Amino acid sequence: MMKFLFLMIFMIPLCFKKNMFWLVQMLLFLMMFLFSNMTINIMNYCNLSYMLGYDMMSFGLIILSIWICTLMIMASENIFKYQYFYNFFLFNIIFLLIMLYLTFSVMNLFMFYMFFEGSLIPTLMLIIGWGYQPERIQAGVYLLFYTLFVSLPMLIGIFFIFNEMNCMKFYFMKFYNCNLYLLYFSMILAFLVKMPMYFVHLWLPKAHVEAPVSGSMILAGIMLKLGGYGLMRLMIFIQDISLKINFFWIIISLVGSFYISLKCLCQVDMKSLIAYSSVAHMGLVIGGIMTMNYWGFLGSYVLMIGHGLCSSGLFCLANINYERLLSRSLFMNKGMINLMPSMSLWWFLLLSAAMAAPPSLNLMGEISLINSLLSWSWMTMLMLMMISFFSASYSLYLYSYSQHGKYNVSLYSFYMGVSREYLLLLLHWLPLNILILKIDYFMIWF
């Protein structure tokens, strides 16, 4: 595990040399394939070194992190083309990847907390440094204060656990039985805001709309998954008390997902619509984890991986349109099928994955989550029907509004997608639909 950490650390000097933009990306690709070829023991932690190690849950999310960070560089060609502080941009991405890698691979609760919060800083830099609109400062403050406000109680909770257990390893947490309401809330709220749960989701659409394409990709692809990962890890030692309180979170997340789906149908900004759809998907993930059964855990894990690829790809598509038209408004982005017919296919493929059409990972994740929520209570059926229906509705709404209709007459010059953009979209879509062939790997390990 340390070898990959050193590989990333030694990439940092490359960021500051001239014309190394694509080399760093190629090295990340290389690292991705080296990492994915490592042997993994599905049942236990493996490759232990110092405080690092991974099990199946960390493994998938680390691979997703490296993959998304590589594609972020590919999507941000404009930063290199216009020489817009691209050295610092690369440094920022490598630093963010190091933080994410450590978050997913450390086995110590305090270290996890430290890197979990540390990943906030490069994300903030991305939004404030390379964002598009003047409101990006406000979006950064939202992001910072929403997440920091609830993570301080978590830090105090971690100190309390250490005082009780004299140990911080995730693996030994199962021997500690937490039965304190205050500790439960302090530990769990930080992750619910990060997910984000309905009611504390306001930072997300704001951050997405103001962020550059790379910021949106990492926010949708990985940052929301940190919350789910933390919840899954902590559920081990808050089992007893969860059985009493969890129904509350399930109700909020399901009703919230339904409301947010309705909200998607009245968005006019493409990025805003995709951001709100992320909140709706994460509501299902929270519901699945909180039922605390086998199907729920596996379904939320699969949906997190699937959503990371799918949502990130949609943000790339929105950015491709933005680079041509300099607007993300659905009123301006009309009739794109006339101007970019082959890009229209990619819109269709990624939006069909977003509405959980086969053979995407999202389908498998949603089936498992529906299974787990229905086994928890048959009354969740009504909300699940609504969420599934409106998920298809807003995906279709985004597709039909952006691709059909009369295109903007003021477009006096235009060029189709370049091969870099098609490759970028293929690298999002391919793992999303090919991984279902090895779905047994995702679904039997827990």
C-alpha positions in Angstrom: 0.0 0.0 0.0 2.9 2.4 0.8 4.3 1.9 -2.7 1.3 3.6 -4.3 1.5 6.4 -1.8 5.1 7.0 -2.7 4.3 6.8 -6.4 1.8 9.6 -6.0 4.2 11.7 -3.8 6.9 11.4 -6.4 4.5 12.6 -9.1 4.3 16.0 -7.4 7.6 17.4 -8.8 6.5 16.4 -12.3 3.5 18.8 -11.9 5.8 21.8 -11.8 7.9 20.9 -14.9 6.9 22.4 -18.2 4.6 20.4 -20.6 4.1 17.4 -18.2 0.3 17.7 -18.2 -0.4 14.5 -20.2 2.5 12.6 -18.7 1.0 12.9 -15.2 -2.3 11.6 -16.7 -0.5 8.6 -18.2 1.2 7.8 -15.0 -2.1 7.9 -13.2 -3.5 5.4 -15.8 -0.4 3.2 -15.2 -1.0 3.4 -11.4 -4.7 2.5 -11.9 -3.8 -0.7 -13.8 -1.0 -1.6 -11.3 -3.4 -1.2 -8.4 -6.3 -3.1 -10.0 -4.0 -6.0 -10.7 -3.2 -6.4 -7.0 -4.4 -9.6 -5.4 -7.3 -9.1 -3.0 -8.7 -11.4 -0.3 -12.4 -10.7 -0.5 -13.2 -11.5 3.1 -10.5 -9.7 5.1 -8.1 -6.8 5.1 -5.1 -7.5 2.9 -1.8 -5.9 1.9 -1.3 -4.5 5.4 1.6 -2.0 5.7 2.0 0.6 8.5 -1.5 1.9 9.1 -2.7 1.0 5.6 -4.6 -1.9 4.2 -7.8 -2.5 2.2 -10.7 -4.8 2.0 -13.2 -5.1 -0.9 -15.0 -2.0 0.1 -11.9 0.2 0.1 -10.6 -1.5 -3.0 -13.5 -0.5 -5.3 -13.5 3.1 -4.0 -9.7 3.6 -4.3 -9.9 2.4 -7.9 -12.8 4.7 -8.6 -10.8 7.6 -7.1 -7.7 7.0 -9.3 -9.9 6.6 -12.3 -12.0 9.8 -11.8 -8.8 11.8 -11.0 -7.3 10.6 -14.3 -10.4 11.5 -16.2 -10.5 14.9 -14.5 -7.1 15.8 -16.1 -8.4 14.6 -19.5 -11.6 16.7 -19.1 -9.6 19.9 -18.2 -7.7 20.4 -21.4 -8.7 24.0 -21.6 -6.7 24.7 -18.4 -3.6 23.4 -20.2 -4.5 25.1 -23.5 -4.8 28.6 -22.0 -1.9 28.0 -19.5 -4.3 28.7 -16.6 -2.0 27.8 -13.7 -2.0 24.2 -14.9 0.9 23.3 -12.7 -1.0 24.1 -9.5 -4.0 22.4 -11.0 -2.1 19.2 -11.4 -0.6 19.5 -7.9 -4.1 20.0 -6.5 -5.4 16.9 -8.2 -2.4 14.7 -7.0 -2.8 16.1 -3.5 -6.5 15.4 -3.6 -5.9 11.8 -4.8 -3.3 11.2 -2.0 -6.0 12.4 0.5 -8.7 10.1 -0.9 -6.3 7.2 -1.2 -5.4 7.5 2.4 -9.0 8.1 3.5 -10.1 4.8 1.9 -7.0 2.7 3.0 -6.3 3.7 6.6 -7.6 1.4 9.2 -7.4 3.9 12.1 -10.6 5.9 12.9 -8.7 9.1 13.8 -6.5 8.9 10.7 -9.6 8.3 8.7 -11.2 11.5 10.2 -8.0 13.5 9.4 -7.8 12.6 5.7 -11.6 12.7 5.4 -11.5 16.4 6.4 -8.2 16.9 4.5 -9.8 16.1 1.2 -12.0 19.2 1.7 -9.1 21.6 1.2 -8.0 20.7 -2.4 -11.7 20.5 -3.4 -12.2 24.1 -2.0 -9.1 25.2 -4.0 -10.5 23.7 -7.2 -13.8 25.5 -6.8 -12.4 28.9 -5.8 -9.3 28.8 -8.1 -10.8 27.4 -11.3 -14.5 28.0 -10.9 -16.6 29.9 -13.5 -18.8 32.5 -11.7 -18.1 35.2 -9.0 -20.4 33.3 -6.6 -17.8 30.5 -6.3 -16.4 32.1 -3.0 -19.9 31.8 -1.5 -20.2 28.2 -2.7 -16.8 27.4 -1.2 -17.9 28.9 2.2 -21.1 26.8 2.0 -19.1 23.7 1.4 -16.6 24.4 4.1 -19.0 25.4 6.9 -21.7 22.7 6.3 -19.1 20.0 6.5 -16.9 21.5 9.3 -19.9 22.4 11.5 -20.9 18.7 11.9 -17.4 17.2 11.9 -16.2 18.8 15.1 -18.7 16.8 17.2 -17.4 13.7 15.4 -13.8 14.5 16.5 -15.0 14.7 20.1 -16.8 11.4 19.6 -13.7 9.8 18.3 -11.7 10.9 21.4 -14.5 9.5 23.6 -14.3 6.1 21.8 -10.5 6.1 22.2 -10.9 6.8 25.9 -13.3 3.9 26.2 -11.6 1.3 24.0 -7.9 2.4 24.0 -8.0 1.4 20.3 -8.9 3.0 17.1 -8.7 0.2 14.6 -11.9 -0.4 12.5 -11.4 -4.1 12.7 -11.7 -4.1 16.5 -14.7 -1.7 16.7 -17.1 -4.7 16.6 -16.1 -5.5 20.2 -17.3 -2.1 21.4 -21.0 -1.6 21.8 -22.0 2.1 21.6 -25.3 2.8 23.5 -25.1 6.5 23.8 -27.5 8.7 21.8 -25.2 11.7 21.8 -22.2 9.7 20.6 -24.4 8.1 17.9 -25.5 11.5 16.5 -22.1 13.0 16.7 -20.6 10.2 14.7 -23.2 9.9 12.1 -24.1 13.5 11.2 -20.8 14.3 9.6 -21.4 11.5 7.1 -25.0 12.4 6.5 -24.0 16.0 5.6 -21.3 14.7 3.3 -23.6 12.3 1.4 -25.7 14.7 1.5 -28.9 13.9 3.1 -32.0 16.0 2.3 -32.3 19.1 4.6 -28.5 19.4 4.7 -27.9 19.2 0.9 -27.9 22.9 0.1 -24.1 23.1 -0.3 -24.0 20.5 -3.0 -25.9 22.1 -5.9 -24.2 25.4 -5.2 -20.8 23.9 -5.2 -21.5 21.9 -8.4 -22.8 24.9 -10.3 -19.8 27.1 -9.4 -17.1 24.4 -9.7 -15.1 23.7 -12.9 -15.7 20.4 -14.6 -12.9 18.7 -12.6 -14.4 20.0 -9.4 -17.9 18.7 -10.3 -16.5 15.3 -11.4 -14.6 14.8 -8.1 -17.5 16.0 -6.0 -20.1 13.7 -7.7 -17.7 10.9 -8.2 -15.9 10.6 -4.9 -16.8 13.2 -2.3 -20.3 11.9 -1.9 -19.0 8.4 -1.5 -16.9 9.3 1.5 -20.1 9.7 3.5 -21.4 6.3 2.5 -18.0 4.7 3.1 -17.8 6.2 6.6 -21.4 5.1 7.5 -20.6 1.5 6.4 -17.5 1.4 8.5 -19.1 2.9 11.6 -22.3 0.7 11.4 -20.3 -2.1 13.0 -20.2 -0.5 16.5 -23.5 1.5 16.5 -25.7 -1.5 15.6 -27.8 -1.7 18.8 -28.7 2.0 18.9 -29.2 2.1 15.1 -32.0 -0.4 15.3 -33.9 2.1 17.4 -33.2 5.3 15.5 -32.5 4.4 11.9 -36.1 4.5 10.7 -35.9 8.3 11.1 -33.1 8.6 8.6 -34.8 6.2 6.2 -38.0 8.3 6.1 -36.1 11.5 5.6 -33.9 10.2 2.8 -36.8 8.5 0.9 -39.2 11.5 1.2 -36.3 13.8 0.4 -35.3 11.8 -2.7 -38.9 12.2 -3.9 -38.9 15.9 -3.3 -35.6 16.4 -5.0 -36.7 14.4 -8.0 -39.6 16.8 -8.4 -37.2 19.7 -8.0 -35.1 18.3 -10.8 -38.0 18.7 -13.2 -38.1 22.5 -12.7 -34.3 23.1 -13.1 -33.1 25.2 -16.1 -29.4 24.8 -15.5 -28.0 21.5 -16.7 -25.3 21.2 -14.0 -27.9 22.0 -11.3 -30.2 19.3 -12.6 -27.4 16.7 -12.6 -26.3 17.8 -9.1 -29.9 17.5 -7.7 -30.2 14.0 -9.2 -27.1 13.0 -7.3 -28.9 14.0 -4.0 -31.8 11.8 -5.1 -29.6 8.8 -5.7 -27.7 9.3 -2.5 -31.0 9.3 -0.6 -31.5 5.7 -1.7 -27.9 4.8 -0.6 -28.6 6.3 2.9 -31.8 4.3 3.0 -30.0 1.1 2.0 -27.2 1.5 4.6 -29.7 2.4 7.4 -31.8 -0.8 6.9 -28.6 -2.6 8.1 -29.2 -5.7 6.1 -27.1 -7.6 3.6 -28.9 -6.4 0.4 -28.8 -2.8 1.6 -25.1 -2.7 2.2 -24.2 -4.4 -1.1 -26.8 -2.3 -3.1 -25.5 0.9 -1.7 -21.9 -0.1 -2.5 -22.7 -1.0 -6.1 -24.9 2.2 -6.5 -22.0 4.3 -5.1 -19.6 3.0 -7.7 -22.2 3.2 -10.5 -23.3 6.7 -9.6 -19.7 7.9 -9.4 -19.0 6.9 -13.0 -22.4 7.9 -14.4 -22.7 11.3 -12.7 -19.1 12.2 -13.5 -19.8 11.4 -17.2 -22.9 13.6 -17.2 -20.9 16.6 -15.8 -18.4 16.0 -18.6 -21.2 16.2 -21.2 -22.6 19.4 -19.6 -19.1 20.9 -19.8 -18.6 19.9 -23.5 -21.8 21.8 -24.2 -20.7 24.7 -22.0 -17.4 25.0 -23.9 -19.2 25.4 -27.2 -22.1 27.6 -26.2 -20.7 29.3 -23.0 -24.1 28.7 -21.3 -25.5 25.8 -19.3 -29.1 27.0 -19.6 -31.5 24.6 -21.1 -33.0 27.5 -23.1 -29.7 27.9 -24.9 -28.7 24.3 -25.2 -31.5 23.2 -27.5 -31.5 21.1 -30.6 -28.0 19.8 -30.1 -28.8 16.7 -32.1 -28.6 18.9 -35.2 -25.1 20.2 -34.3 -23.5 17.3 -32.5 -25.4 14.1 -33.5 -22.7 11.7 -32.2 -22.6 13.4 -28.9 -26.3 12.9 -28.7 -25.7 9.1 -28.5 -23.5 9.7 -25.4 -26.2 11.8 -23.8 -28.6 9.0 -24.4 -26.2 6.3 -23.1 -25.3 8.1 -19.9 -28.8 9.3 -19.1 -30.2 5.8 -19.6 -27.5 4.6 -17.1 -28.7 7.4 -14.7 -32.2 6.1 -14.8 -30.9 2.6 -14.0 -31.4 0.9 -17.4 -29.7 -2.4 -18.0 -26.8 -3.3 -18.2 -25.5 -0.5 -15.9 -24.3 -1.0 -12.4 -27.0 1.4 -11.3 -29.7 -1.1 -12.2 -28.1 -3.8 -9.9 -27.6 -1.3 -7.1 -31.2 -0.1 -7.3 -32.6 -3.6 -7.4 -30.7 -4.5 -4.3 -31.7 -1.3 -2.5 -35.4 -1.7 -3.4 -35.1 -5.3 -2.1 -33.6 -4.2 1.2 -36.0 -1.3 1.8 -39.1 -3.5 1.0 -37.9 -6.2 3.3 -37.5 -3.5 6.0 -41.1 -2.3 5.5 -43.6 -2.7 2.6 -44.7 0.9 3.1 -41.5 2.2 1.5 -42.9 0.8 -1.8 -44.9 4.0 -2.5 -41.9 6.3 -2.3 -39.6 3.9 -4.2 -42.1 3.8 -7.0 -42.2 7.6 -7.1 -38.4 7.9 -7.0 -37.9 5.4 -9.8 -40.6 7.0 -12.0 -39.3 10.6 -11.5 -35.7 9.5 -11.9 -36.7 8.4 -15.5 -38.7 11.6 -15.9 -36.0 14.1 -15.2 -33.4 12.1 -17.2 -35.8 12.1 -20.2 -36.6 15.8 -19.6 -32.8 16.7 -19.7 -32.3 14.6 -22.8 -35.3 15.8 -24.8 -34.8 19.5 -23.9 -31.1 19.6 -24.7 -31.2 17.4 -27.9 -34.4 18.3 -29.6 -36.1 21.5 -30.6 -34.9 24.5 -32.6 -31.3 25.3 -32.0 -30.0 28.7 -31.1 -29.9 31.0 -34.2 -27.0 33.1 -32.8 -24.5 30.2 -33.1 -22.4 31.4 -36.0 -19.6 28.8 -35.7 -19.5 25.4 -34.3 -17.3 22.3 -34.1 -18.2 18.7 -33.2 -16.7 16.7 -30.4 -13.0 15.9 -30.6 -11.6 12.5 -30.1 -10.4 13.4 -26.5 -14.0 14.0 -25.5 -15.3 10.8 -27.0 -12.6 8.8 -25.3 -13.4 10.6 -22.0 -17.0 9.6 -22.3 -16.2 6.0 -23.3 -13.9 5.7 -20.3 -16.9 6.7 -18.1 -19.4 4.5 -19.8 -17.4 1.3 -20.4 -16.6 0.4 -16.7 -20.2 1.4 -15.8 -21.6 -1.3 -18.1 -18.9 -3.9 -18.3 -18.5 -4.3 -14.5 -22.0 -5.9 -14.4 -20.3 -9.0 -16.0 -18.4 -9.5 -12.7 -21.3 -8.5 -10.5 -20.8 -11.6 -8.3 -17.5 -10.0 -7.2 -19.4 -7.0 -5.9 -22.3 -8.9 -4.4 -20.8 -11.8 -2.3 -18.0 -10.3 -0.4 -19.6 -8.6 2.6 
